[in-house]
Amino acid sequence: MRLSKLPPGWNEERVQRVLAHYESQTDEEAVAEDEAAYEGSGDMVMEIPYKLIPIVRDLIAQTSSAEHAKS
């Protein structure tokens, strides 16, 4: 199936370049790229049990609200 519309600023050549980049990566290169995206951002990705998601969301909201109130 082919999409008839591309996002603004994208063309078929750009799509092919992105596909070629990711299809040619080794697993190690892909992991390194993913890790580099978070380096220095102060963010972290982690797995948590599904049943804890509402609790974690609440904690994030509380922390965000407290930090926002300080500024």
mmCIF file as Biopython writes it, N, C-alpha, C and O atoms, coordinates in Angstrom:
data_model
#
loop_
_atom_site.group_PDB
_atom_site.id
_atom_site.type_symbol
_atom_site.label_atom_id
_atom_site.label_alt_id
_atom_site.label_comp_id
_atom_site.label_asym_id
_atom_site.label_entity_id
_atom_site.label_seq_id
_atom_site.pdbx_PDB_ins_code
_atom_site.Cartn_x
_atom_site.Cartn_y
_atom_site.Cartn_z
_atom_site.occupancy
_atom_site.B_iso_or_equiv
_atom_site.auth_seq_id
_atom_site.auth_asym_id
_atom_site.pdbx_PDB_model_num
ATOM 1   N N  . MET A ? 1  ? 0.843  -1.175 0.000  1.0 0.0 1  A 1 
ATOM 2   C CA . MET A ? 1  ? 0.000  0.000  0.000  1.0 0.0 1  A 1 
ATOM 3   C C  . MET A ? 1  ? 0.890  1.240  0.000  1.0 0.0 1  A 1 
ATOM 4   O O  . MET A ? 1  ? 1.895  1.281  0.709  1.0 0.0 1  A 1 
ATOM 5   N N  . ARG A ? 2  ? 0.543  2.208  -0.757 1.0 0.0 2  A 1 
ATOM 6   C CA . ARG A ? 2  ? 1.333  3.414  -0.908 1.0 0.0 2  A 1 
ATOM 7   C C  . ARG A ? 2  ? 0.528  4.640  -0.490 1.0 0.0 2  A 1 
ATOM 8   O O  . ARG A ? 2  ? -0.633 4.794  -0.867 1.0 0.0 2  A 1 
ATOM 9   N N  . LEU A ? 3  ? 1.152  5.493  0.280  1.0 0.0 3  A 1 
ATOM 10  C CA . LEU A ? 3  ? 0.488  6.731  0.663  1.0 0.0 3  A 1 
ATOM 11  C C  . LEU A ? 3  ? 0.561  7.721  -0.483 1.0 0.0 3  A 1 
ATOM 12  O O  . LEU A ? 3  ? 1.593  7.840  -1.143 1.0 0.0 3  A 1 
ATOM 13  N N  . SER A ? 4  ? -0.513 8.417  -0.719 1.0 0.0 4  A 1 
ATOM 14  C CA . SER A ? 4  ? -0.520 9.383  -1.813 1.0 0.0 4  A 1 
ATOM 15  C C  . SER A ? 4  ? -0.029 10.760 -1.369 1.0 0.0 4  A 1 
ATOM 16  O O  . SER A ? 4  ? 0.332  11.584 -2.210 1.0 0.0 4  A 1 
ATOM 17  N N  . LYS A ? 5  ? -0.012 11.020 -0.061 1.0 0.0 5  A 1 
ATOM 18  C CA . LYS A ? 5  ? 0.438  12.318 0.437  1.0 0.0 5  A 1 
ATOM 19  C C  . LYS A ? 5  ? 1.604  12.124 1.388  1.0 0.0 5  A 1 
ATOM 20  O O  . LYS A ? 5  ? 1.629  11.190 2.189  1.0 0.0 5  A 1 
ATOM 21  N N  . LEU A ? 6  ? 2.554  13.014 1.282  1.0 0.0 6  A 1 
ATOM 22  C CA . LEU A ? 6  ? 3.702  13.021 2.192  1.0 0.0 6  A 1 
ATOM 23  C C  . LEU A ? 6  ? 3.592  14.247 3.081  1.0 0.0 6  A 1 
ATOM 24  O O  . LEU A ? 6  ? 2.943  15.226 2.711  1.0 0.0 6  A 1 
ATOM 25  N N  . PRO A ? 7  ? 4.217  14.205 4.248  1.0 0.0 7  A 1 
ATOM 26  C CA . PRO A ? 7  ? 4.199  15.392 5.113  1.0 0.0 7  A 1 
ATOM 27  C C  . PRO A ? 7  ? 4.862  16.580 4.414  1.0 0.0 7  A 1 
ATOM 28  O O  . PRO A ? 7  ? 5.677  16.399 3.508  1.0 0.0 7  A 1 
ATOM 29  N N  . PRO A ? 8  ? 4.511  17.785 4.836  1.0 0.0 8  A 1 
ATOM 30  C CA . PRO A ? 8  ? 5.144  18.970 4.241  1.0 0.0 8  A 1 
ATOM 31  C C  . PRO A ? 8  ? 6.662  18.880 4.331  1.0 0.0 8  A 1 
ATOM 32  O O  . PRO A ? 8  ? 7.206  18.500 5.368  1.0 0.0 8  A 1 
ATOM 33  N N  . GLY A ? 9  ? 7.337  19.225 3.259  1.0 0.0 9  A 1 
ATOM 34  C CA . GLY A ? 9  ? 8.798  19.204 3.220  1.0 0.0 9  A 1 
ATOM 35  C C  . GLY A ? 9  ? 9.391  17.857 2.830  1.0 0.0 9  A 1 
ATOM 36  O O  . GLY A ? 9  ? 10.606 17.741 2.666  1.0 0.0 9  A 1 
ATOM 37  N N  . TRP A ? 10 ? 8.560  16.853 2.681  1.0 0.0 10 A 1 
ATOM 38  C CA . TRP A ? 10 ? 9.043  15.517 2.313  1.0 0.0 10 A 1 
ATOM 39  C C  . TRP A ? 10 ? 8.738  15.258 0.850  1.0 0.0 10 A 1 
ATOM 40  O O  . TRP A ? 10 ? 7.743  15.741 0.310  1.0 0.0 10 A 1 
ATOM 41  N N  . ASN A ? 11 ? 9.623  14.476 0.209  1.0 0.0 11 A 1 
ATOM 42  C CA . ASN A ? 11 ? 9.378  14.008 -1.148 1.0 0.0 11 A 1 
ATOM 43  C C  . ASN A ? 11 ? 9.840  12.550 -1.224 1.0 0.0 11 A 1 
ATOM 44  O O  . ASN A ? 11 ? 10.389 12.016 -0.260 1.0 0.0 11 A 1 
ATOM 45  N N  . GLU A ? 12 ? 9.618  11.925 -2.353 1.0 0.0 12 A 1 
ATOM 46  C CA . GLU A ? 12 ? 9.955  10.507 -2.497 1.0 0.0 12 A 1 
ATOM 47  C C  . GLU A ? 12 ? 11.439 10.250 -2.277 1.0 0.0 12 A 1 
ATOM 48  O O  . GLU A ? 12 ? 11.811 9.229  -1.700 1.0 0.0 12 A 1 
ATOM 49  N N  . GLU A ? 13 ? 12.291 11.168 -2.731 1.0 0.0 13 A 1 
ATOM 50  C CA . GLU A ? 13 ? 13.743 10.993 -2.545 1.0 0.0 13 A 1 
ATOM 51  C C  . GLU A ? 13 ? 14.106 10.991 -1.057 1.0 0.0 13 A 1 
ATOM 52  O O  . GLU A ? 13 ? 14.910 10.172 -0.612 1.0 0.0 13 A 1 
ATOM 53  N N  . ARG A ? 14 ? 13.519 11.900 -0.303 1.0 0.0 14 A 1 
ATOM 54  C CA . ARG A ? 14 ? 13.809 11.963 1.128  1.0 0.0 14 A 1 
ATOM 55  C C  . ARG A ? 14 ? 13.331 10.691 1.833  1.0 0.0 14 A 1 
ATOM 56  O O  . ARG A ? 14 ? 14.026 10.163 2.701  1.0 0.0 14 A 1 
ATOM 57  N N  . VAL A ? 15 ? 12.172 10.211 1.468  1.0 0.0 15 A 1 
ATOM 58  C CA . VAL A ? 15 ? 11.646 8.979  2.052  1.0 0.0 15 A 1 
ATOM 59  C C  . VAL A ? 15 ? 12.611 7.830  1.770  1.0 0.0 15 A 1 
ATOM 60  O O  . VAL A ? 15 ? 12.907 7.041  2.668  1.0 0.0 15 A 1 
ATOM 61  N N  . GLN A ? 16 ? 13.097 7.727  0.554  1.0 0.0 16 A 1 
ATOM 62  C CA . GLN A ? 16 ? 14.011 6.641  0.181  1.0 0.0 16 A 1 
ATOM 63  C C  . GLN A ? 16 ? 15.334 6.745  0.937  1.0 0.0 16 A 1 
ATOM 64  O O  . GLN A ? 16 ? 15.899 5.726  1.334  1.0 0.0 16 A 1 
ATOM 65  N N  . ARG A ? 17 ? 15.839 7.979  1.143  1.0 0.0 17 A 1 
ATOM 66  C CA . ARG A ? 17 ? 17.080 8.157  1.903  1.0 0.0 17 A 1 
ATOM 67  C C  . ARG A ? 17 ? 16.905 7.706  3.350  1.0 0.0 17 A 1 
ATOM 68  O O  . ARG A ? 17 ? 17.780 7.042  3.906  1.0 0.0 17 A 1 
ATOM 69  N N  . VAL A ? 18 ? 15.776 8.067  3.959  1.0 0.0 18 A 1 
ATOM 70  C CA . VAL A ? 18 ? 15.519 7.668  5.350  1.0 0.0 18 A 1 
ATOM 71  C C  . VAL A ? 18 ? 15.388 6.151  5.445  1.0 0.0 18 A 1 
ATOM 72  O O  . VAL A ? 18 ? 15.957 5.528  6.341  1.0 0.0 18 A 1 
ATOM 73  N N  . LEU A ? 19 ? 14.641 5.564  4.524  1.0 0.0 19 A 1 
ATOM 74  C CA . LEU A ? 19 ? 14.502 4.104  4.515  1.0 0.0 19 A 1 
ATOM 75  C C  . LEU A ? 19 ? 15.857 3.420  4.363  1.0 0.0 19 A 1 
ATOM 76  O O  . LEU A ? 19 ? 16.154 2.464  5.080  1.0 0.0 19 A 1 
ATOM 77  N N  . ALA A ? 20 ? 16.666 3.896  3.448  1.0 0.0 20 A 1 
ATOM 78  C CA . ALA A ? 20 ? 17.983 3.295  3.219  1.0 0.0 20 A 1 
ATOM 79  C C  . ALA A ? 20 ? 18.848 3.399  4.477  1.0 0.0 20 A 1 
ATOM 80  O O  . ALA A ? 20 ? 19.567 2.462  4.823  1.0 0.0 20 A 1 
ATOM 81  N N  . HIS A ? 21 ? 18.771 4.540  5.153  1.0 0.0 21 A 1 
ATOM 82  C CA . HIS A ? 21 ? 19.550 4.732  6.374  1.0 0.0 21 A 1 
ATOM 83  C C  . HIS A ? 21 ? 19.188 3.685  7.415  1.0 0.0 21 A 1 
ATOM 84  O O  . HIS A ? 21 ? 20.066 3.009  7.953  1.0 0.0 21 A 1 
ATOM 85  N N  . TYR A ? 22 ? 17.903 3.549  7.699  1.0 0.0 22 A 1 
ATOM 86  C CA . TYR A ? 22 ? 17.487 2.632  8.762  1.0 0.0 22 A 1 
ATOM 87  C C  . TYR A ? 22 ? 17.599 1.166  8.353  1.0 0.0 22 A 1 
ATOM 88  O O  . TYR A ? 22 ? 17.872 0.313  9.198  1.0 0.0 22 A 1 
ATOM 89  N N  . GLU A ? 23 ? 17.396 0.865  7.101  1.0 0.0 23 A 1 
ATOM 90  C CA . GLU A ? 23 ? 17.511 -0.523 6.656  1.0 0.0 23 A 1 
ATOM 91  C C  . GLU A ? 23 ? 18.958 -1.005 6.619  1.0 0.0 23 A 1 
ATOM 92  O O  . GLU A ? 23 ? 19.211 -2.208 6.689  1.0 0.0 23 A 1 
ATOM 93  N N  . SER A ? 24 ? 19.898 -0.087 6.512  1.0 0.0 24 A 1 
ATOM 94  C CA . SER A ? 24 ? 21.307 -0.485 6.437  1.0 0.0 24 A 1 
ATOM 95  C C  . SER A ? 24 ? 21.996 -0.501 7.800  1.0 0.0 24 A 1 
ATOM 96  O O  . SER A ? 24 ? 23.138 -0.949 7.908  1.0 0.0 24 A 1 
ATOM 97  N N  . GLN A ? 25 ? 21.315 -0.018 8.844  1.0 0.0 25 A 1 
ATOM 98  C CA . GLN A ? 25 ? 21.913 0.016  10.180 1.0 0.0 25 A 1 
ATOM 99  C C  . GLN A ? 25 ? 22.041 -1.381 10.777 1.0 0.0 25 A 1 
ATOM 100 O O  . GLN A ? 25 ? 21.187 -2.246 10.585 1.0 0.0 25 A 1 
ATOM 101 N N  . THR A ? 26 ? 23.128 -1.568 11.500 1.0 0.0 26 A 1 
ATOM 102 C CA . THR A ? 26 ? 23.245 -2.776 12.318 1.0 0.0 26 A 1 
ATOM 103 C C  . THR A ? 26 ? 22.428 -2.553 13.583 1.0 0.0 26 A 1 
ATOM 104 O O  . THR A ? 26 ? 22.045 -1.422 13.881 1.0 0.0 26 A 1 
ATOM 105 N N  . ASP A ? 27 ? 22.159 -3.613 14.323 1.0 0.0 27 A 1 
ATOM 106 C CA . ASP A ? 27 ? 21.439 -3.466 15.587 1.0 0.0 27 A 1 
ATOM 107 C C  . ASP A ? 27 ? 22.202 -2.552 16.536 1.0 0.0 27 A 1 
ATOM 108 O O  . ASP A ? 27 ? 21.604 -1.731 17.231 1.0 0.0 27 A 1 
ATOM 109 N N  . GLU A ? 28 ? 23.525 -2.697 16.562 1.0 0.0 28 A 1 
ATOM 110 C CA . GLU A ? 28 ? 24.346 -1.868 17.449 1.0 0.0 28 A 1 
ATOM 111 C C  . GLU A ? 28 ? 24.256 -0.394 17.066 1.0 0.0 28 A 1 
ATOM 112 O O  . GLU A ? 28 ? 24.181 0.467  17.943 1.0 0.0 28 A 1 
ATOM 113 N N  . GLU A ? 29 ? 24.263 -0.095 15.774 1.0 0.0 29 A 1 
ATOM 114 C CA . GLU A ? 29 ? 24.147 1.293  15.326 1.0 0.0 29 A 1 
ATOM 115 C C  . GLU A ? 29 ? 22.776 1.866  15.674 1.0 0.0 29 A 1 
ATOM 116 O O  . GLU A ? 29 ? 22.669 3.033  16.051 1.0 0.0 29 A 1 
ATOM 117 N N  . ALA A ? 30 ? 21.739 1.060  15.550 1.0 0.0 30 A 1 
ATOM 118 C CA . ALA A ? 30 ? 20.394 1.523  15.877 1.0 0.0 30 A 1 
ATOM 119 C C  . ALA A ? 30 ? 20.274 1.841  17.363 1.0 0.0 30 A 1 
ATOM 120 O O  . ALA A ? 30 ? 19.689 2.857  17.738 1.0 0.0 30 A 1 
ATOM 121 N N  . VAL A ? 31 ? 20.827 0.977  18.207 1.0 0.0 31 A 1 
ATOM 122 C CA . VAL A ? 31 ? 20.794 1.216  19.654 1.0 0.0 31 A 1 
ATOM 123 C C  . VAL A ? 31 ? 21.582 2.475  19.987 1.0 0.0 31 A 1 
ATOM 124 O O  . VAL A ? 31 ? 21.128 3.295  20.786 1.0 0.0 31 A 1 
ATOM 125 N N  . ALA A ? 32 ? 22.752 2.638  19.388 1.0 0.0 32 A 1 
ATOM 126 C CA . ALA A ? 32 ? 23.574 3.821  19.650 1.0 0.0 32 A 1 
ATOM 127 C C  . ALA A ? 32 ? 22.835 5.096  19.240 1.0 0.0 32 A 1 
ATOM 128 O O  . ALA A ? 32 ? 22.906 6.105  19.941 1.0 0.0 32 A 1 
ATOM 129 N N  . GLU A ? 33 ? 22.134 5.054  18.124 1.0 0.0 33 A 1 
ATOM 130 C CA . GLU A ? 33 ? 21.375 6.226  17.673 1.0 0.0 33 A 1 
ATOM 131 C C  . GLU A ? 33 ? 20.238 6.537  18.642 1.0 0.0 33 A 1 
ATOM 132 O O  . GLU A ? 33 ? 19.995 7.698  18.971 1.0 0.0 33 A 1 
ATOM 133 N N  . ASP A ? 34 ? 19.548 5.502  19.094 1.0 0.0 34 A 1 
ATOM 134 C CA . ASP A ? 34 ? 18.469 5.707  20.057 1.0 0.0 34 A 1 
ATOM 135 C C  . ASP A ? 34 ? 19.002 6.295  21.362 1.0 0.0 34 A 1 
ATOM 136 O O  . ASP A ? 34 ? 18.414 7.225  21.914 1.0 0.0 34 A 1 
ATOM 137 N N  . GLU A ? 35 ? 20.105 5.756  21.849 1.0 0.0 35 A 1 
ATOM 138 C CA . GLU A ? 35 ? 20.678 6.250  23.099 1.0 0.0 35 A 1 
ATOM 139 C C  . GLU A ? 35 ? 21.162 7.691  22.958 1.0 0.0 35 A 1 
ATOM 140 O O  . GLU A ? 35 ? 21.001 8.494  23.877 1.0 0.0 35 A 1 
ATOM 141 N N  . ALA A ? 36 ? 21.744 8.013  21.830 1.0 0.0 36 A 1 
ATOM 142 C CA . ALA A ? 36 ? 22.262 9.368  21.603 1.0 0.0 36 A 1 
ATOM 143 C C  . ALA A ? 36 ? 21.137 10.405 21.620 1.0 0.0 36 A 1 
ATOM 144 O O  . ALA A ? 36 ? 21.361 11.556 21.993 1.0 0.0 36 A 1 
ATOM 145 N N  . ALA A ? 37 ? 19.942 10.006 21.221 1.0 0.0 37 A 1 
ATOM 146 C CA . ALA A ? 37 ? 18.818 10.939 21.196 1.0 0.0 37 A 1 
ATOM 147 C C  . ALA A ? 37 ? 18.457 11.421 22.601 1.0 0.0 37 A 1 
ATOM 148 O O  . ALA A ? 37 ? 17.941 12.528 22.756 1.0 0.0 37 A 1 
ATOM 149 N N  . TYR A ? 38 ? 18.720 10.609 23.624 1.0 0.0 38 A 1 
ATOM 150 C CA . TYR A ? 38 ? 18.386 10.972 24.994 1.0 0.0 38 A 1 
ATOM 151 C C  . TYR A ? 38 ? 19.568 11.536 25.772 1.0 0.0 38 A 1 
ATOM 152 O O  . TYR A ? 38 ? 19.391 12.078 26.863 1.0 0.0 38 A 1 
ATOM 153 N N  . GLU A ? 39 ? 20.762 11.414 25.224 1.0 0.0 39 A 1 
ATOM 154 C CA . GLU A ? 39 ? 21.958 11.862 25.923 1.0 0.0 39 A 1 
ATOM 155 C C  . GLU A ? 39 ? 21.876 13.357 26.220 1.0 0.0 39 A 1 
ATOM 156 O O  . GLU A ? 39 ? 21.695 14.172 25.315 1.0 0.0 39 A 1 
ATOM 157 N N  . GLY A ? 40 ? 22.009 13.699 27.472 1.0 0.0 40 A 1 
ATOM 158 C CA . GLY A ? 40 ? 22.010 15.105 27.858 1.0 0.0 40 A 1 
ATOM 159 C C  . GLY A ? 40 ? 20.635 15.742 27.905 1.0 0.0 40 A 1 
ATOM 160 O O  . GLY A ? 40 ? 20.523 16.929 28.214 1.0 0.0 40 A 1 
ATOM 161 N N  . SER A ? 41 ? 19.588 14.993 27.610 1.0 0.0 41 A 1 
ATOM 162 C CA . SER A ? 41 ? 18.250 15.586 27.598 1.0 0.0 41 A 1 
ATOM 163 C C  . SER A ? 41 ? 17.613 15.623 28.981 1.0 0.0 41 A 1 
ATOM 164 O O  . SER A ? 41 ? 16.652 16.356 29.214 1.0 0.0 41 A 1 
ATOM 165 N N  . GLY A ? 42 ? 18.163 14.822 29.898 1.0 0.0 42 A 1 
ATOM 166 C CA . GLY A ? 42 ? 17.560 14.737 31.220 1.0 0.0 42 A 1 
ATOM 167 C C  . GLY A ? 42 ? 16.378 13.786 31.255 1.0 0.0 42 A 1 
ATOM 168 O O  . GLY A ? 42 ? 15.717 13.662 32.286 1.0 0.0 42 A 1 
ATOM 169 N N  . ASP A ? 43 ? 16.099 13.111 30.142 1.0 0.0 43 A 1 
ATOM 170 C CA . ASP A ? 43 ? 14.994 12.162 30.059 1.0 0.0 43 A 1 
ATOM 171 C C  . ASP A ? 43 ? 15.522 10.736 30.056 1.0 0.0 43 A 1 
ATOM 172 O O  . ASP A ? 43 ? 16.697 10.492 29.783 1.0 0.0 43 A 1 
ATOM 173 N N  . MET A ? 44 ? 14.637 9.805  30.362 1.0 0.0 44 A 1 
ATOM 174 C CA . MET A ? 44 ? 15.001 8.398  30.385 1.0 0.0 44 A 1 
ATOM 175 C C  . MET A ? 44 ? 13.816 7.578  29.885 1.0 0.0 44 A 1 
ATOM 176 O O  . MET A ? 44 ? 12.660 7.947  30.089 1.0 0.0 44 A 1 
ATOM 177 N N  . VAL A ? 45 ? 14.115 6.486  29.241 1.0 0.0 45 A 1 
ATOM 178 C CA . VAL A ? 45 ? 13.091 5.543  28.818 1.0 0.0 45 A 1 
ATOM 179 C C  . VAL A ? 45 ? 13.272 4.284  29.638 1.0 0.0 45 A 1 
ATOM 180 O O  . VAL A ? 45 ? 14.389 3.789  29.789 1.0 0.0 45 A 1 
ATOM 181 N N  . MET A ? 46 ? 12.169 3.761  30.172 1.0 0.0 46 A 1 
ATOM 182 C CA . MET A ? 46 ? 12.255 2.539  30.945 1.0 0.0 46 A 1 
ATOM 183 C C  . MET A ? 46 ? 10.958 1.750  30.812 1.0 0.0 46 A 1 
ATOM 184 O O  . MET A ? 46 ? 9.899  2.303  30.516 1.0 0.0 46 A 1 
ATOM 185 N N  . GLU A ? 47 ? 11.067 0.461  31.036 1.0 0.0 47 A 1 
ATOM 186 C CA . GLU A ? 47 ? 9.887  -0.387 31.033 1.0 0.0 47 A 1 
ATOM 187 C C  . GLU A ? 47 ? 9.346  -0.478 32.448 1.0 0.0 47 A 1 
ATOM 188 O O  . GLU A ? 47 ? 10.093 -0.653 33.411 1.0 0.0 47 A 1 
ATOM 189 N N  . ILE A ? 48 ? 8.032  -0.356 32.549 1.0 0.0 48 A 1 
ATOM 190 C CA . ILE A ? 48 ? 7.379  -0.533 33.842 1.0 0.0 48 A 1 
ATOM 191 C C  . ILE A ? 48 ? 6.171  -1.441 33.622 1.0 0.0 48 A 1 
ATOM 192 O O  . ILE A ? 48 ? 5.624  -1.491 32.521 1.0 0.0 48 A 1 
ATOM 193 N N  . PRO A ? 49 ? 5.758  -2.148 34.657 1.0 0.0 49 A 1 
ATOM 194 C CA . PRO A ? 49 ? 4.567  -2.989 34.505 1.0 0.0 49 A 1 
ATOM 195 C C  . PRO A ? 49 ? 3.355  -2.143 34.137 1.0 0.0 49 A 1 
ATOM 196 O O  . PRO A ? 49 ? 3.185  -1.029 34.632 1.0 0.0 49 A 1 
ATOM 197 N N  . TYR A ? 50 ? 2.526  -2.681 33.273 1.0 0.0 50 A 1 
ATOM 198 C CA . TYR A ? 50 ? 1.351  -1.965 32.780 1.0 0.0 50 A 1 
ATOM 199 C C  . TYR A ? 50 ? 0.489  -1.427 33.917 1.0 0.0 50 A 1 
ATOM 200 O O  . TYR A ? 50 ? -0.021 -0.309 33.834 1.0 0.0 50 A 1 
ATOM 201 N N  . LYS A ? 51 ? 0.325  -2.209 34.972 1.0 0.0 51 A 1 
ATOM 202 C CA . LYS A ? 51 ? -0.558 -1.795 36.069 1.0 0.0 51 A 1 
ATOM 203 C C  . LYS A ? 51 ? -0.015 -0.577 36.823 1.0 0.0 51 A 1 
ATOM 204 O O  . LYS A ? 51 ? -0.768 0.076  37.546 1.0 0.0 51 A 1 
ATOM 205 N N  . LEU A ? 52 ? 1.272  -0.258 36.671 1.0 0.0 52 A 1 
ATOM 206 C CA . LEU A ? 52 ? 1.850  0.905  37.345 1.0 0.0 52 A 1 
ATOM 207 C C  . LEU A ? 52 ? 1.774  2.190  36.517 1.0 0.0 52 A 1 
ATOM 208 O O  . LEU A ? 52 ? 2.097  3.266  37.021 1.0 0.0 52 A 1 
ATOM 209 N N  . ILE A ? 53 ? 1.359  2.093  35.274 1.0 0.0 53 A 1 
ATOM 210 C CA . ILE A ? 53 ? 1.332  3.271  34.394 1.0 0.0 53 A 1 
ATOM 211 C C  . ILE A ? 53 ? 0.518  4.420  34.990 1.0 0.0 53 A 1 
ATOM 212 O O  . ILE A ? 53 ? 1.005  5.551  34.983 1.0 0.0 53 A 1 
ATOM 213 N N  . PRO A ? 54 ? -0.690 4.198  35.505 1.0 0.0 54 A 1 
ATOM 214 C CA . PRO A ? 54 ? -1.427 5.338  36.078 1.0 0.0 54 A 1 
ATOM 215 C C  . PRO A ? 54 ? -0.695 6.004  37.244 1.0 0.0 54 A 1 
ATOM 216 O O  . PRO A ? 54 ? -0.743 7.224  37.396 1.0 0.0 54 A 1 
ATOM 217 N N  . ILE A ? 55 ? -0.027 5.208  38.056 1.0 0.0 55 A 1 
ATOM 218 C CA . ILE A ? 55 ? 0.707  5.758  39.200 1.0 0.0 55 A 1 
ATOM 219 C C  . ILE A ? 55 ? 1.887  6.599  38.715 1.0 0.0 55 A 1 
ATOM 220 O O  . ILE A ? 55 ? 2.121  7.695  39.224 1.0 0.0 55 A 1 
ATOM 221 N N  . VAL A ? 56 ? 2.616  6.096  37.748 1.0 0.0 56 A 1 
ATOM 222 C CA . VAL A ? 56 ? 3.766  6.829  37.199 1.0 0.0 56 A 1 
ATOM 223 C C  . VAL A ? 56 ? 3.297  8.114  36.531 1.0 0.0 56 A 1 
ATOM 224 O O  . VAL A ? 56 ? 3.932  9.156  36.690 1.0 0.0 56 A 1 
ATOM 225 N N  . ARG A ? 57 ? 2.208  8.057  35.795 1.0 0.0 57 A 1 
ATOM 226 C CA . ARG A ? 57 ? 1.668  9.273  35.166 1.0 0.0 57 A 1 
ATOM 227 C C  . ARG A ? 57 ? 1.314  10.321 36.223 1.0 0.0 57 A 1 
ATOM 228 O O  . ARG A ? 57 ? 1.603  11.506 36.059 1.0 0.0 57 A 1 
ATOM 229 N N  . ASP A ? 58 ? 0.685  9.867  37.305 1.0 0.0 58 A 1 
ATOM 230 C CA . ASP A ? 58 ? 0.341  10.804 38.385 1.0 0.0 58 A 1 
ATOM 231 C C  . ASP A ? 58 ? 1.587  11.438 38.992 1.0 0.0 58 A 1 
ATOM 232 O O  . ASP A ? 58 ? 1.608  12.641 39.252 1.0 0.0 58 A 1 
ATOM 233 N N  . LEU A ? 59 ? 2.624  10.635 39.217 1.0 0.0 59 A 1 
ATOM 234 C CA . LEU A ? 59 ? 3.871  11.168 39.776 1.0 0.0 59 A 1 
ATOM 235 C C  . LEU A ? 59 ? 4.509  12.184 38.833 1.0 0.0 59 A 1 
ATOM 236 O O  . LEU A ? 59 ? 5.009  13.220 39.272 1.0 0.0 59 A 1 
ATOM 237 N N  . ILE A ? 60 ? 4.489  11.883 37.549 1.0 0.0 60 A 1 
ATOM 238 C CA . ILE A ? 60 ? 5.048  12.820 36.557 1.0 0.0 60 A 1 
ATOM 239 C C  . ILE A ? 60 ? 4.251  14.116 36.573 1.0 0.0 60 A 1 
ATOM 240 O O  . ILE A ? 60 ? 4.830  15.202 36.545 1.0 0.0 60 A 1 
ATOM 241 N N  . ALA A ? 61 ? 2.937  14.010 36.619 1.0 0.0 61 A 1 
ATOM 242 C CA . ALA A ? 61 ? 2.078  15.203 36.636 1.0 0.0 61 A 1 
ATOM 243 C C  . ALA A ? 61 ? 2.353  16.038 37.881 1.0 0.0 61 A 1 
ATOM 244 O O  . ALA A ? 61 ? 2.436  17.263 37.800 1.0 0.0 61 A 1 
ATOM 245 N N  . GLN A ? 62 ? 2.496  15.384 39.031 1.0 0.0 62 A 1 
ATOM 246 C CA . GLN A ? 62 ? 2.771  16.104 40.268 1.0 0.0 62 A 1 
ATOM 247 C C  . GLN A ? 62 ? 4.111  16.823 40.199 1.0 0.0 62 A 1 
ATOM 248 O O  . GLN A ? 62 ? 4.232  17.976 40.612 1.0 0.0 62 A 1 
ATOM 249 N N  . THR A ? 63 ? 5.116  16.128 39.671 1.0 0.0 63 A 1 
ATOM 250 C CA . THR A ? 63 ? 6.449  16.715 39.548 1.0 0.0 63 A 1 
ATOM 251 C C  . THR A ? 63 ? 6.432  17.882 38.579 1.0 0.0 63 A 1 
ATOM 252 O O  . THR A ? 63 ? 7.023  18.929 38.845 1.0 0.0 63 A 1 
ATOM 253 N N  . SER A ? 64 ? 5.752  17.700 37.455 1.0 0.0 64 A 1 
ATOM 254 C CA . SER A ? 64 ? 5.666  18.760 36.452 1.0 0.0 64 A 1 
ATOM 255 C C  . SER A ? 64 ? 4.939  19.970 37.013 1.0 0.0 64 A 1 
ATOM 256 O O  . SER A ? 64 ? 5.351  21.107 36.781 1.0 0.0 64 A 1 
ATOM 257 N N  . SER A ? 65 ? 3.851  19.733 37.755 1.0 0.0 65 A 1 
ATOM 258 C CA . SER A ? 65 ? 3.102  20.838 38.350 1.0 0.0 65 A 1 
ATOM 259 C C  . SER A ? 65 ? 3.940  21.584 39.378 1.0 0.0 65 A 1 
ATOM 260 O O  . SER A ? 65 ? 3.915  22.813 39.426 1.0 0.0 65 A 1 
ATOM 261 N N  . ALA A ? 66 ? 4.678  20.852 40.196 1.0 0.0 66 A 1 
ATOM 262 C CA . ALA A ? 66 ? 5.528  21.477 41.217 1.0 0.0 66 A 1 
ATOM 263 C C  . ALA A ? 66 ? 6.634  22.304 40.563 1.0 0.0 66 A 1 
ATOM 264 O O  . ALA A ? 66 ? 6.928  23.409 41.018 1.0 0.0 66 A 1 
ATOM 265 N N  . GLU A ? 67 ? 7.246  21.782 39.508 1.0 0.0 67 A 1 
ATOM 266 C CA . GLU A ? 67 ? 8.320  22.520 38.827 1.0 0.0 67 A 1 
ATOM 267 C C  . GLU A ? 67 ? 7.753  23.744 38.126 1.0 0.0 67 A 1 
ATOM 268 O O  . GLU A ? 67 ? 8.392  24.795 38.093 1.0 0.0 67 A 1 
ATOM 269 N N  . HIS A ? 68 ? 6.559  23.612 37.568 1.0 0.0 68 A 1 
ATOM 270 C CA . HIS A ? 68 ? 5.935  24.723 36.865 1.0 0.0 68 A 1 
ATOM 271 C C  . HIS A ? 68 ? 5.561  25.838 37.856 1.0 0.0 68 A 1 
ATOM 272 O O  . HIS A ? 68 ? 5.659  27.021 37.530 1.0 0.0 68 A 1 
ATOM 273 N N  . ALA A ? 69 ? 5.138  25.456 39.048 1.0 0.0 69 A 1 
ATOM 274 C CA . ALA A ? 69 ? 4.755  26.431 40.066 1.0 0.0 69 A 1 
ATOM 275 C C  . ALA A ? 69 ? 5.958  27.235 40.548 1.0 0.0 69 A 1 
ATOM 276 O O  . ALA A ? 69 ? 5.814  28.392 40.945 1.0 0.0 69 A 1 
ATOM 277 N N  . LYS A ? 70 ? 7.148  26.625 40.515 1.0 0.0 70 A 1 
ATOM 278 C CA . LYS A ? 70 ? 8.374  27.310 40.958 1.0 0.0 70 A 1 
ATOM 279 C C  . LYS A ? 70 ? 8.792  28.399 39.983 1.0 0.0 70 A 1 
ATOM 280 O O  . LYS A ? 70 ? 9.417  29.381 40.383 1.0 0.0 70 A 1 
ATOM 281 N N  . SER A ? 71 ? 8.452  28.236 38.698 1.0 0.0 71 A 1 
ATOM 282 C CA . SER A ? 71 ? 8.925  29.219 37.705 1.0 0.0 71 A 1 
ATOM 283 C C  . SER A ? 71 ? 8.022  30.394 37.546 1.0 0.0 71 A 1 
ATOM 284 O O  . SER A ? 71 ? 8.305  31.287 36.747 1.0 0.0 71 A 1 
#
